[in-house]
Amino acid sequence: MTSIYIDADACPVKDETLRVASRHRLQLYMVSNGGIRPSQDPLVTTIIAPEGPDAADMWIADRIKPGDICVTGDIPLAARCLEQGGDAIRHNGDPFTRENIGHQLAMRDLKADLRAANPLAAGGGGRPFNKADRSNYLNRLETMVQAALRK
C-alpha cells in the first residue's frame, strides 16, 4: 500500500497533497518538528519529530519503502528516500530520480561551499513559489501516485 510522507515544515503544498491522497485513499504522514495544526482527516497522521537536527528527515527515511512517495525540498532526504526504494518530489513538481540525485547533491554541496567562501555575498534564494508550480506539482504527484499504485 502506497503512503505519502510530507516533510511538512514550510511545505507550501500540504492541502494539494491531501487532495491527491484522499482521492486515492492513501495514508498521508505530515512530519514536522512542530508548529503544524493536526488534520481531522482520518487518512492523515501528524508526526511531531523529536527535537534535534534532521529528526523529521530521519523519521521519514527510516519508514519509507518501495511504492511510497516523499514530498520534500530537502535533497539529502530525497536521496535517502530513493536509496530505500521510495520516490521523492519537490514542492514545485520536479521529481527527484535515481538519475538526477547525484547531480543535485553535488550542486547543493558546491553552493554551500561558495556561500561559505564568501559569506557576505547576497544569496537571493530561489524564485517565488507560484500558481504554475502548484499546478505542476499536482499533475506530477498524480502521475507519481498512479505509477506507484500500478506497481
trRosetta pair geometry for C-beta under 8 A, 3 or more apart (Angstrom, degrees):
i j d omega theta_ij theta_ji phi_ij phi_ji
1 26 7.7 167 169 -131 89 73
1 27 7.2 65 134 7 118 110
1 67 7.6 133 92 125 18 137
2 24 7.7 -21 75 133 123 135
2 26 5.5 -42 97 -127 90 122
2 67 4.9 -118 -92 155 79 94
2 68 6.0 162 -153 -95 63 45
2 69 6.9 29 -176 -5 108 95
2 145 6.7 142 128 -147 155 72
2 148 4.5 94 -106 132 141 126
2 149 5.9 -81 -3 -74 140 69
3 26 6.3 162 -117 176 36 96
3 27 4.4 -30 -119 75 96 101
3 28 7.3 176 -169 -83 75 28
3 29 6.5 36 164 -8 119 104
3 64 8.0 -141 77 -120 106 63
3 68 4.9 -11 59 -122 78 104
3 69 7.7 -158 97 33 44 67
4 17 6.2 -172 143 -178 146 111
4 20 7.7 95 -56 93 164 108
4 21 5.3 -114 28 -88 136 116
4 26 5.7 72 -7 126 100 130
4 27 7.4 178 28 92 66 53
4 28 4.9 -13 68 -113 102 74
4 29 7.1 -173 94 27 51 69
4 68 7.1 176 -85 -167 30 76
4 69 4.9 -18 -114 70 76 98
4 70 7.7 159 -164 -89 57 26
4 71 6.7 29 179 -15 102 105
4 145 7.6 -30 -69 -96 119 107
5 29 4.8 -14 -113 66 69 109
5 31 6.2 1 -169 1 93 122
5 60 4.7 132 160 -136 146 107
5 63 7.3 140 -85 84 142 110
5 64 5.9 -90 4 -82 146 103
5 68 6.5 39 -8 165 103 118
5 69 7.1 -176 27 93 70 48
5 70 4.7 -21 71 -109 104 74
5 71 7.1 -170 92 22 51 70
5 81 7.9 -159 60 -112 131 130
6 11 5.5 117 176 163 110 179
6 14 6.2 96 176 -110 164 77
6 17 5.8 130 -78 100 128 168
6 28 6.9 20 -10 -177 109 95
6 29 6.9 -174 24 91 69 56
6 30 5.0 -13 61 -114 115 63
6 31 6.6 167 78 25 57 72
6 70 7.8 160 -88 -160 24 55
6 71 4.6 -13 -113 59 71 113
6 72 7.7 161 -160 -64 42 68
7 11 6.4 144 87 -67 60 121
7 31 6.4 -35 -109 73 41 98
7 32 7.9 109 -179 -88 44 63
7 56 6.3 114 -141 130 77 119
7 57 6.7 22 -118 -90 121 71
7 60 6.5 -63 -76 -27 84 159
7 70 6.9 46 -26 179 96 98
7 71 6.6 -146 22 93 74 61
7 72 3.8 57 14 -105 133 96
7 73 7.3 -131 80 24 130 63
7 74 5.8 -122 168 10 173 119
7 77 6.1 88 -75 113 146 166
8 11 5.0 -82 -141 14 39 128
8 14 6.3 54 -136 -94 94 119
8 30 4.3 60 -69 -173 146 85
8 31 5.8 157 4 61 101 39
8 32 4.1 -72 74 -58 106 104
8 36 5.4 -21 138 -53 133 162
8 56 7.7 -118 35 -168 78 144
9 32 4.7 132 -54 -138 78 94
9 33 5.8 17 -69 18 136 92
9 35 7.3 64 -115 64 85 117
9 36 7.7 -122 -84 -43 52 115
9 56 6.7 148 -9 40 116 169
10 73 7.9 -61 101 28 107 133
11 14 5.4 102 101 -54 110 88
11 17 8.0 -17 150 -3 133 140
11 71 6.5 78 -146 121 135 113
11 72 7.9 -66 -97 -105 113 44
11 73 7.9 -178 -103 -8 73 102
11 91 6.3 -172 -151 -95 71 121
12 91 5.5 80 46 -173 93 139
12 129 5.2 100 55 140 171 169
12 134 7.7 -94 126 -89 110 95
13 16 4.4 -49 -168 45 87 119
13 17 5.6 94 129 -29 88 96
13 71 6.7 -121 80 -178 114 141
13 91 5.1 170 0 -149 119 84
13 134 6.6 173 -101 -126 102 76
13 137 5.3 -101 -115 143 156 157
14 17 5.8 -60 -150 36 28 111
14 18 6.4 29 154 -20 64 106
14 30 6.6 41 -137 -116 114 126
14 36 7.9 175 -107 -150 160 132
15 18 5.6 -53 -149 34 32 113
15 19 6.7 37 151 -23 64 101
16 19 5.7 -50 -154 29 34 114
16 20 6.8 28 152 -13 65 103
16 134 6.4 -172 -63 -164 153 89
16 137 6.2 73 117 106 154 118
16 138 5.3 -105 -169 -82 123 94
16 141 7.3 127 135 33 105 154
17 20 5.9 -55 -152 38 35 107
17 21 6.1 33 152 -17 68 109
17 28 6.6 134 135 -139 103 133
17 71 5.7 -81 -97 -28 144 164
17 141 6.7 -122 -108 -158 71 162
18 21 5.6 -55 -141 41 32 111
18 22 6.0 34 158 -22 66 107
18 28 6.2 -161 -105 75 65 177
18 39 7.0 -179 -114 -124 140 156
18 41 6.5 141 -159 19 120 166
18 43 7.9 137 -149 85 79 116
18 44 6.6 -15 -118 -74 108 125
19 22 5.9 -56 -146 36 26 110
19 23 6.4 29 155 -23 62 106
19 138 7.8 -11 77 -128 126 109
20 23 5.8 -53 -150 31 31 114
20 24 6.6 2 160 5 64 110
20 26 7.8 -14 121 36 75 127
20 138 7.0 -177 -59 -145 118 71
20 141 5.2 -99 -64 122 175 121
20 142 5.8 -135 -126 -80 120 71
20 145 5.9 -180 165 -24 117 156
21 24 6.4 -76 -150 52 27 92
21 25 7.9 3 162 -178 59 1
21 26 4.4 -103 -148 67 76 97
21 27 7.5 -81 -166 85 121 11
21 28 4.2 12 -153 -57 172 120
21 43 5.9 167 137 136 113 136
21 44 7.7 102 102 -76 149 80
22 25 7.2 25 -166 -77 32 41
22 41 7.0 -84 -86 -156 112 141
22 43 6.2 175 -92 38 66 154
24 145 5.6 -153 -22 164 165 134
24 149 6.8 -127 -160 -65 131 142
25 43 6.9 -143 -155 -102 47 135
26 43 6.8 79 84 -172 41 127
26 145 7.0 -114 -31 -144 155 120
27 43 5.9 -149 -113 -168 40 76
27 45 6.9 8 -175 0 99 110
28 41 7.8 16 49 100 123 129
28 43 5.5 57 15 133 95 93
28 44 4.9 -27 77 -104 105 69
28 45 7.2 170 88 24 52 67
29 44 7.8 151 -93 -158 22 56
29 45 5.1 -21 -109 69 70 99
29 47 5.8 13 -174 -6 99 121
29 60 7.5 166 101 -106 130 85
29 63 7.8 20 26 97 174 145
30 36 6.2 -122 144 116 127 154
30 39 7.0 111 5 -7 142 116
30 44 6.2 13 -6 -168 110 104
30 45 7.3 -180 25 86 69 47
30 46 5.1 -22 68 -112 104 66
30 47 6.8 173 83 25 49 73
31 47 4.4 -13 -108 69 75 115
31 49 6.1 55 -178 -43 94 107
31 56 4.8 146 142 -162 100 95
31 59 5.5 -172 -153 88 139 127
31 60 5.5 -163 47 -59 162 99
32 35 6.5 -109 142 54 137 79
32 36 4.8 113 21 -2 158 123
32 46 7.8 -28 23 -167 101 86
32 47 7.4 143 23 83 55 66
32 48 6.4 -28 75 -113 75 58
32 49 6.9 -151 98 8 23 94
32 56 5.8 -4 -134 -111 16 146
33 48 7.2 52 -178 -162 18 71
33 49 5.6 -47 -95 57 55 100
33 51 7.2 75 -159 -110 101 54
33 55 6.6 101 -102 60 91 108
33 56 5.5 -95 -53 -36 73 122
34 48 5.3 52 -84 -146 68 112
36 46 6.6 -157 95 -146 110 119
38 44 7.8 155 -174 116 67 115
38 46 4.3 -121 -117 11 81 156
39 44 3.8 13 68 84 136 153
39 46 6.4 154 16 -50 78 109
41 44 4.4 71 75 5 101 110
47 56 7.6 138 105 -132 105 84
47 59 6.1 -178 141 149 143 151
49 52 8.0 -101 138 49 104 85
49 55 4.0 156 148 120 121 101
49 56 4.0 -148 -4 -78 151 63
49 58 7.6 122 -153 55 135 86
49 59 4.9 -136 -105 -19 111 140
50 55 5.0 -129 69 -164 69 148
51 55 6.6 140 137 -10 9 157
52 55 4.4 98 66 -55 90 116
54 57 4.3 -50 -166 44 82 121
54 58 5.6 87 132 -28 89 95
54 77 7.9 -171 -150 -72 101 100
55 58 5.7 -53 -146 36 31 110
55 59 6.5 38 153 -26 63 102
56 59 5.6 -49 -151 29 33 115
56 60 6.7 29 153 -14 64 103
57 60 6.0 -58 -155 37 32 107
57 61 6.1 24 155 -15 68 112
57 72 7.9 86 -113 -135 89 149
57 74 6.1 -101 -103 118 124 160
57 76 7.3 36 -176 96 149 98
57 77 4.3 -115 -143 -92 107 115
57 80 7.5 99 166 40 98 145
58 61 5.7 -57 -138 43 32 109
58 62 5.9 33 161 -23 66 110
59 62 6.2 -60 -149 35 22 110
59 63 6.7 -4 160 0 58 117
60 63 6.3 -84 -155 45 27 97
60 64 5.9 28 164 -34 73 109
60 70 5.9 93 171 -121 132 123
60 72 7.7 151 108 -59 169 136
60 77 6.4 40 76 -165 131 117
60 81 7.0 -31 136 -80 108 107
61 64 6.3 -40 -126 20 27 110
61 77 6.3 -129 -58 -145 109 72
61 80 3.9 -14 -128 131 127 136
61 81 6.3 -107 -107 -65 72 63
61 84 6.6 170 -165 -28 65 139
64 68 4.7 -151 -153 88 78 138
64 70 5.8 -37 -99 -53 148 114
64 81 5.0 -16 93 -132 165 84
64 84 5.0 110 91 91 94 145
64 85 7.9 -178 129 65 89 68
64 86 4.0 -45 161 -34 119 155
65 68 5.4 88 52 -4 57 121
65 84 6.4 -90 -103 152 34 108
65 85 6.3 -4 -179 74 46 113
65 86 6.4 86 69 -66 15 97
66 84 7.6 -146 -49 134 58 69
66 85 3.5 -46 -73 138 84 125
66 86 6.5 -138 -95 -72 26 49
66 151 7.5 -123 152 135 101 151
67 85 7.8 5 -2 130 58 102
67 86 7.4 -54 51 -115 32 66
67 148 4.9 116 -159 -167 63 98
67 151 5.6 -148 -99 74 96 133
68 81 7.8 -113 96 -161 101 105
68 86 4.4 -39 74 -123 88 114
68 87 7.2 -169 95 30 44 73
68 148 7.4 117 -62 -152 10 144
69 86 6.6 179 -85 180 23 100
69 87 4.8 -23 -109 73 74 100
69 88 7.2 156 -164 -89 60 30
69 89 6.6 2 -174 4 108 108
69 141 7.4 118 156 -145 155 82
69 144 5.7 103 -112 134 139 125
69 145 6.8 -70 -15 -82 153 70
69 148 6.3 -104 -44 -47 106 157
70 77 6.8 -140 152 141 147 104
70 78 6.7 -169 90 -107 124 60
70 81 4.4 -108 12 -110 143 160
70 86 5.9 72 -14 130 101 135
70 87 7.1 -177 23 93 71 49
70 88 4.5 -19 67 -108 99 83
70 89 7.4 166 85 24 52 63
71 88 7.7 169 -82 -156 20 63
71 89 5.8 -26 -109 71 65 89
71 90 8.0 77 -160 -166 63 9
71 91 6.9 80 177 -83 97 63
71 141 7.5 3 -91 -106 114 123
72 77 5.0 -86 153 90 166 129
72 78 5.7 -160 77 -61 117 86
72 81 7.7 156 22 -13 135 144
72 88 6.1 -40 40 -160 102 110
72 89 7.9 115 32 69 57 43
72 90 7.3 -56 88 -107 43 48
73 90 5.6 65 -103 -141 65 85
73 91 5.7 -25 -62 -5 103 106
74 77 3.9 49 98 17 117 116
74 78 6.5 168 91 -17 61 83
75 78 5.5 -52 -146 35 33 114
75 79 6.4 37 154 -22 65 102
75 96 7.5 161 -132 -111 62 133
75 101 7.5 152 -169 -152 87 77
75 104 5.1 -157 -138 137 125 110
75 105 5.8 170 148 -87 123 61
75 108 4.9 -151 50 -52 157 153
76 79 5.5 -49 -148 32 35 115
76 80 6.6 35 154 -18 65 102
76 105 7.1 88 -83 -116 64 101
76 108 7.8 -142 -40 106 81 163
77 80 5.7 -55 -151 36 35 110
77 81 6.4 36 151 -21 67 104
77 88 7.5 155 114 -129 79 144
78 81 5.6 -54 -149 35 33 113
78 82 6.4 33 153 -18 66 105
78 88 3.8 167 -138 127 86 161
78 96 3.9 152 176 -50 133 177
78 101 6.4 -157 117 -121 104 111
78 104 7.6 -21 79 100 136 147
79 82 5.8 -55 -150 37 31 111
79 83 6.4 35 151 -22 64 105
79 96 7.5 -110 -62 173 49 139
79 101 5.1 138 -101 179 81 128
79 105 6.0 42 -69 -69 144 125
80 83 5.5 -51 -149 33 34 116
80 84 6.5 30 153 -16 64 106
81 84 5.8 -60 -153 38 32 109
81 86 4.3 -70 178 74 88 117
81 87 7.2 -32 138 83 117 14
81 88 4.6 115 78 -59 139 115
81 96 7.6 91 68 81 115 137
82 85 7.8 75 -178 -53 32 10
82 86 6.8 -94 -79 69 29 65
82 87 7.5 45 -95 -117 71 30
82 88 6.1 -76 -49 5 87 115
82 96 6.3 -115 -51 124 125 110
82 97 7.5 114 -117 -176 137 19
82 98 5.7 167 -178 -81 128 71
82 101 5.7 -130 30 -52 163 161
87 95 7.2 -40 -177 -154 103 110
87 96 7.7 152 -179 66 58 82
87 144 5.7 -174 127 -167 153 119
87 148 6.7 -117 9 -74 135 117
88 95 7.2 125 88 -165 55 65
88 96 4.0 -11 85 47 107 122
89 93 6.7 -21 -178 -144 113 29
89 94 7.2 156 -161 81 67 38
89 95 5.1 -40 -105 -106 79 63
89 96 6.8 -142 -79 9 27 78
89 137 7.4 126 147 -144 122 79
89 140 6.1 162 -145 122 136 118
89 141 6.1 -179 91 -87 167 78
89 144 6.1 -118 -52 -28 137 167
90 93 6.7 -32 74 40 82 21
90 94 4.4 8 35 57 125 87
90 95 7.5 -136 9 -76 80 16
90 96 7.0 111 -37 -39 82 87
90 137 7.8 -105 99 -105 63 99
91 129 6.8 -38 122 -119 125 130
91 133 7.0 30 122 159 80 118
91 137 6.1 -27 170 -102 42 141
92 129 6.9 -140 -82 -126 93 85
92 133 4.0 -63 -130 -151 84 104
92 136 6.1 12 165 82 66 125
92 137 6.0 -122 -173 -63 14 100
93 133 6.7 -170 3 -167 101 57
93 136 3.6 -137 25 128 157 89
93 137 3.9 -130 -61 -80 86 44
93 138 7.6 -47 -89 19 117 39
93 139 6.6 28 -138 58 139 84
93 140 3.9 130 -162 17 93 136
93 141 7.2 -99 -116 -26 77 79
94 136 8.0 19 -44 136 60 127
94 140 7.7 -44 -55 -160 14 178
95 140 6.3 -152 -49 180 95 129
95 144 6.8 160 -101 -83 121 127
96 100 6.7 -136 -153 80 49 103
96 101 5.5 60 -179 -86 97 96
96 104 6.9 -88 -127 32 94 163
97 100 4.9 69 52 21 91 94
97 101 6.6 -147 78 -29 39 87
98 101 6.3 -37 -129 11 25 116
100 103 5.5 -61 -162 44 59 112
100 104 5.8 57 144 -24 85 108
101 104 5.5 -57 -144 40 35 112
101 105 6.2 36 158 -20 68 104
102 105 5.9 -54 -149 35 29 109
102 106 6.4 28 153 -18 63 107
103 106 5.7 -57 -149 37 31 112
103 107 6.3 29 155 -18 66 107
104 107 5.8 -52 -143 38 31 109
104 108 6.3 37 154 -23 63 105
105 108 5.6 -53 -149 34 31 115
105 109 6.5 28 154 -16 64 106
106 109 5.9 -57 -150 38 31 109
106 110 6.3 32 152 -21 65 107
107 110 5.5 -52 -144 36 33 114
107 111 6.3 32 157 -18 65 105
108 111 6.0 -58 -150 37 27 108
108 112 6.5 28 152 -19 63 107
109 112 5.6 -54 -148 36 33 113
109 113 6.4 34 153 -19 66 104
110 113 5.7 -55 -151 36 32 111
110 114 6.4 31 152 -18 65 105
111 114 5.6 -52 -146 36 34 112
111 115 6.4 35 155 -18 65 103
112 115 5.8 -53 -148 37 31 110
112 116 6.3 30 153 -19 64 108
113 116 5.6 -57 -147 38 31 111
113 117 6.2 30 155 -21 66 108
114 117 5.7 -54 -144 36 31 110
114 118 6.6 -24 170 30 64 101
114 121 7.9 -51 149 56 90 150
115 118 7.0 -88 -144 63 23 68
115 119 6.7 57 164 -102 66 55
115 121 7.3 -128 -123 61 56 109
115 123 6.3 10 -111 -74 114 132
116 119 6.8 5 -143 -67 27 89
118 121 4.3 43 125 -15 113 118
127 130 7.9 -38 134 -15 104 110
129 133 5.2 -106 -158 68 70 153
129 134 7.4 81 165 -50 98 85
130 133 5.3 108 54 6 60 101
130 134 7.3 -115 111 -3 38 91
131 134 5.5 -53 -149 35 37 114
131 135 6.3 36 154 -17 68 106
132 135 5.7 -54 -146 39 32 111
132 136 6.1 35 154 -20 66 108
133 136 5.7 -56 -145 39 28 112
133 137 6.2 35 153 -24 64 106
134 137 5.7 -52 -150 32 28 115
134 138 6.6 28 153 -18 62 104
135 138 5.8 -52 -150 33 31 110
135 139 6.5 28 154 -15 64 106
136 139 5.9 -58 -149 38 30 110
136 140 6.1 21 159 -12 67 112
137 140 6.1 -64 -144 43 26 104
137 141 5.9 23 161 -19 66 111
138 141 6.0 -55 -140 37 25 108
138 142 6.3 27 159 -20 61 108
139 142 5.9 -59 -152 35 26 111
139 143 6.5 24 153 -16 63 108
140 143 5.6 -54 -148 38 34 112
140 144 6.1 34 153 -21 67 107
141 144 5.5 -55 -145 38 32 112
141 145 6.2 34 155 -21 67 105
142 145 5.8 -53 -145 35 29 110
142 146 6.4 28 156 -17 63 106
143 146 5.9 -56 -149 37 29 110
143 147 6.4 29 154 -18 64 107
144 147 5.8 -55 -149 37 30 111
144 148 6.4 30 153 -19 65 106
145 148 5.7 -55 -147 37 31 111
145 149 6.3 29 155 -18 65 108
146 149 5.8 -57 -147 37 30 110
146 150 6.5 33 154 -23 63 105
147 150 5.8 -55 -151 31 32 112
147 151 7.1 42 150 -33 62 98
148 151 5.8 -45 -159 14 36 116
